[in-house]
């Protein structure tokens, strides 16, 4: 019998206000306002495992980038009843600052990363400010230290983190971006991370403006759809709508149960 998991989106920060051109390369000219941008990490729990997808950013990074940090993701986990020491695996979807901070706060974790992302974040593309801007050299350097500490598992394309939890390279937003497919009682759920910041990026087929390769981003949407098998089982990385349509799972922190059905369907 296949292992199934619970998935919780933990919201730890937000960014507002935003304009449409901040969310879409080709915004609707009739729109005058845009959705805020929420920041999440995701807890995958089941089969005796606690797997964290991405690690967020801390107060120092929030101050440097003018972001509103509600609380550190590690503290959000604690309020949800999971200590950082209980995290056995951390899947890092990509090494941008808001997905790969706090790498020092999970002392027992093994980190899962696409080999291509490490090459990208330490290679010649980082000589260009426009491509380097979403990265923090401190975060990338700490991941290198984890490599030297034999705490990193590299994946090349597709890989299994645990039975029913797999990673899949899509690229696009960052060259080594990976999405995560998780078996749940309602079917496979795909944590798209920044393959789609918002539902609108996916549904309108309009890329988010921070992008390394537009072609890879577009085919990445097709990959996410194939892996999920249903539009209601794709979870974008930054859309506040997630917190509106999924059941709240805690009265102590902003946690939302993604293994349960949403209150709104995107099926046509």
C-alpha positions as CSV (number, residue, x, y, z in Angstrom):
1,X,0.0,0.0,0.0
2,X,1.4,3.4,-1.0
3,X,2.4,5.8,1.8
4,X,0.3,8.9,1.8
5,X,1.2,12.2,3.4
6,X,-0.3,15.3,4.9
7,X,0.9,18.6,3.5
8,X,0.8,21.9,5.3
9,X,1.6,25.3,3.8
10,X,3.1,27.5,6.5
11,X,2.9,31.2,5.7
12,X,5.7,33.3,7.3
13,X,5.9,36.6,5.3
14,X,4.2,38.8,2.8
15,X,5.0,41.6,0.3
16,X,2.6,44.4,-0.7
17,X,1.5,46.4,-2.5
18,X,2.3,45.1,-6.0
19,X,1.4,46.2,-9.5
20,X,0.4,43.8,-12.3
21,X,3.8,44.1,-14.1
22,X,5.4,42.7,-10.9
23,X,3.5,39.5,-11.2
24,X,3.2,38.9,-15.0
25,X,5.6,39.6,-17.9
26,X,2.5,40.3,-20.0
27,X,-0.1,41.8,-17.5
28,X,-3.7,42.4,-18.4
29,X,-3.8,46.1,-19.5
30,X,-7.2,46.4,-17.8
31,X,-5.8,45.5,-14.3
32,X,-4.7,48.4,-12.1
33,X,-3.9,46.4,-9.0
34,X,-2.3,43.0,-8.4
35,X,-2.3,40.3,-5.7
36,X,0.0,40.6,-2.8
37,X,2.8,38.0,-2.7
38,X,2.8,35.6,0.2
39,X,5.8,33.5,1.3
40,X,5.4,29.9,2.4
41,X,7.4,26.8,3.4
42,X,5.7,23.4,3.2
43,X,5.7,20.6,5.7
44,X,5.2,17.0,4.4
45,X,4.3,14.6,7.1
46,X,3.6,10.9,7.0
47,X,5.1,7.4,7.2
48,X,7.0,8.5,10.3
49,X,8.8,11.3,8.4
50,X,8.9,15.1,8.6
51,X,10.0,16.6,5.3
52,X,10.4,20.3,4.9
53,X,10.1,21.9,1.4
54,X,12.2,25.1,1.4
55,X,13.4,27.0,4.4
56,X,12.4,30.7,3.8
57,X,14.3,33.7,4.9
58,X,15.2,35.4,8.2
59,X,14.9,38.9,9.7
60,X,18.2,40.1,8.3
61,X,17.3,39.1,4.8
62,X,13.8,40.7,5.2
63,X,15.4,44.0,6.3
64,X,17.8,43.9,3.4
65,X,15.1,43.3,0.8
66,X,12.2,45.3,2.5
67,X,10.0,42.3,3.1
68,X,7.5,41.9,5.9
69,X,8.5,38.9,7.9
70,X,5.8,37.7,10.3
71,X,8.0,35.1,11.9
72,X,11.0,32.9,11.1
73,X,9.8,29.7,9.3
74,X,11.6,27.6,12.0
75,X,9.4,29.3,14.6
76,X,6.3,28.7,12.5
77,X,7.2,25.0,12.5
78,X,7.6,25.1,16.3
79,X,4.2,26.7,16.7
80,X,2.8,24.0,14.6
81,X,4.3,21.4,16.9
82,X,7.3,20.3,14.9
83,X,10.8,21.1,16.1
84,X,13.5,21.9,13.6
85,X,15.4,18.9,15.0
86,X,12.6,16.7,13.9
87,X,13.1,17.5,10.2
88,X,14.9,14.6,8.6
89,X,14.9,15.9,5.0
90,X,14.8,19.4,3.5
91,X,13.9,19.7,-0.2
92,X,15.3,22.9,-1.6
93,X,13.4,23.7,-4.7
94,X,16.0,26.3,-5.7
95,X,18.5,28.5,-4.1
96,X,16.8,31.9,-4.3
97,X,17.0,33.9,-1.0
98,X,13.3,33.2,0.0
99,X,13.6,29.5,-0.5
100,X,17.1,28.7,0.8
101,X,17.7,30.8,3.9
102,X,17.9,29.3,7.4
103,X,19.9,26.4,6.2
104,X,21.7,26.4,9.6
105,X,18.5,25.8,11.6
106,X,17.9,22.1,10.8
107,X,20.8,20.2,12.3
108,X,19.6,16.7,11.5
109,X,18.4,17.2,8.0
110,X,19.7,16.0,4.7
111,X,19.2,18.5,1.9
112,X,17.9,17.6,-1.5
113,X,18.9,19.8,-4.4
114,X,19.1,19.6,-8.2
115,X,22.8,19.3,-9.2
116,X,22.0,21.8,-12.0
117,X,20.9,24.4,-9.4
118,X,24.2,24.3,-7.6
119,X,26.1,24.6,-10.9
120,X,23.9,27.6,-11.8
121,X,24.2,29.4,-8.4
122,X,28.0,29.0,-8.4
123,X,28.7,29.4,-12.1
124,X,29.3,32.1,-14.7
125,X,25.7,33.4,-14.7
126,X,26.3,34.8,-11.2
127,X,28.6,37.4,-12.8
128,X,25.5,39.2,-14.0
129,X,23.5,41.3,-11.5
130,X,20.1,40.6,-13.0
131,X,20.5,36.9,-12.6
132,X,22.4,37.1,-9.3
133,X,19.9,39.4,-7.5
134,X,17.5,36.7,-6.2
135,X,20.4,34.8,-4.6
136,X,22.2,35.4,-1.4
137,X,25.9,34.5,-1.4
138,X,25.6,33.6,2.3
139,X,22.9,31.0,1.5
140,X,24.8,29.5,-1.4
141,X,28.0,29.4,0.6
142,X,26.2,27.6,3.4
143,X,24.9,25.0,1.0
144,X,28.4,24.5,-0.2
145,X,29.4,23.8,3.4
146,X,26.7,21.3,3.7
147,X,28.0,19.6,0.6
148,X,31.5,19.4,2.2
149,X,29.7,18.1,5.4
150,X,28.2,15.2,3.3
151,X,24.6,16.4,4.1
152,X,23.4,17.0,0.5
153,X,21.8,14.6,-1.9
154,X,22.0,15.8,-5.5
155,X,19.3,14.9,-8.0
156,X,19.6,15.0,-11.8
157,X,16.1,15.4,-13.2
158,X,13.8,13.1,-11.3
159,X,14.5,11.6,-7.9
160,X,12.9,10.0,-4.9
161,X,13.2,11.6,-1.4
162,X,10.9,9.0,0.3
163,X,8.3,6.6,-1.0
164,X,5.6,8.8,-2.5
165,X,7.7,12.0,-2.4
166,X,9.6,12.7,-5.6
167,X,11.4,15.7,-7.1
168,X,11.3,16.8,-10.8
169,X,13.5,19.3,-12.5
170,X,11.6,22.0,-14.5
171,X,14.0,25.0,-14.6
172,X,12.6,28.2,-16.0
173,X,12.5,30.6,-13.0
174,X,15.9,29.4,-11.9
175,X,18.0,26.9,-14.0
176,X,17.8,24.1,-11.4
177,X,14.3,24.7,-10.1
178,X,12.5,21.5,-9.1
179,X,8.9,20.8,-8.2
180,X,7.8,18.2,-5.6
181,X,5.1,15.5,-6.1
182,X,3.6,14.2,-2.9
183,X,1.2,11.2,-2.6
184,X,-1.9,12.2,-0.5
185,X,-5.3,10.7,0.2
186,X,-6.8,13.0,-2.5
187,X,-4.2,12.0,-5.1
188,X,-0.8,13.4,-6.1
189,X,-0.3,17.0,-5.0
190,X,2.4,19.0,-6.8
191,X,4.2,21.8,-4.8
192,X,5.1,24.0,-7.7
193,X,7.2,26.4,-5.8
194,X,8.2,29.1,-8.3
195,X,7.3,27.2,-11.4
196,X,4.1,29.3,-10.8
197,X,4.2,32.0,-8.2
198,X,0.4,32.5,-8.7
199,X,-2.4,30.5,-10.1
200,X,-2.6,33.1,-12.7
201,X,0.9,32.5,-14.0
202,X,-0.2,28.9,-14.7
203,X,-3.7,29.5,-15.9
204,X,-3.0,32.5,-18.1
205,X,0.2,31.0,-19.3
206,X,1.9,34.3,-18.4
207,X,5.4,34.0,-16.8
208,X,6.4,35.7,-13.6
209,X,9.0,38.4,-14.5
210,X,11.9,36.9,-12.6
211,X,12.9,34.2,-15.1
212,X,16.1,32.5,-16.4
213,X,14.5,30.7,-19.3
214,X,11.0,31.5,-20.5
215,X,10.8,28.4,-22.6
216,X,11.6,26.1,-19.7
217,X,9.1,27.9,-17.5
218,X,6.4,27.3,-20.1
219,X,7.1,23.6,-20.4
220,X,7.4,23.4,-16.6
221,X,3.7,24.3,-16.4
222,X,3.0,21.3,-18.5
223,X,5.2,19.1,-16.4
224,X,3.4,20.2,-13.2
225,X,0.0,19.5,-14.8
226,X,1.1,16.1,-15.9
227,X,2.5,15.1,-12.5
228,X,-0.6,16.4,-10.6
229,X,-3.2,15.0,-13.0
230,X,-5.8,17.5,-11.9
231,X,-5.7,21.4,-11.8
232,X,-6.8,21.4,-8.1
233,X,-3.7,19.5,-7.1
234,X,-1.1,22.1,-8.2
235,X,0.0,24.5,-5.4
236,X,1.6,27.7,-6.5
237,X,4.5,29.1,-4.5
238,X,3.3,32.6,-3.5
239,X,-0.4,33.0,-4.1
240,X,-2.4,34.4,-1.1
241,X,-5.4,32.5,-2.6
242,X,-3.9,29.3,-1.1
243,X,-4.7,30.6,2.4
244,X,-8.3,31.4,1.3
245,X,-9.3,28.1,-0.3
246,X,-7.5,25.5,1.8
247,X,-8.6,24.7,5.4
248,X,-6.8,26.4,8.2
249,X,-4.9,23.8,10.2
250,X,-3.7,25.7,13.3
251,X,-4.8,28.5,15.7
252,X,-1.1,29.3,16.6
253,X,0.3,30.0,13.1
254,X,-0.8,30.4,9.5
255,X,-0.9,26.8,8.4
256,X,-3.1,25.4,5.7
257,X,-3.9,21.8,4.9
258,X,-3.1,21.0,1.3
259,X,-3.9,17.3,1.4
260,X,-7.6,18.3,1.8
261,X,-9.8,19.5,-1.0
262,X,-9.9,23.2,-1.7
263,X,-13.1,25.2,-1.4
264,X,-12.7,26.4,-5.0
265,X,-12.1,24.2,-8.0
266,X,-10.1,25.2,-11.1
267,X,-11.4,22.3,-13.2
268,X,-13.0,23.5,-16.4
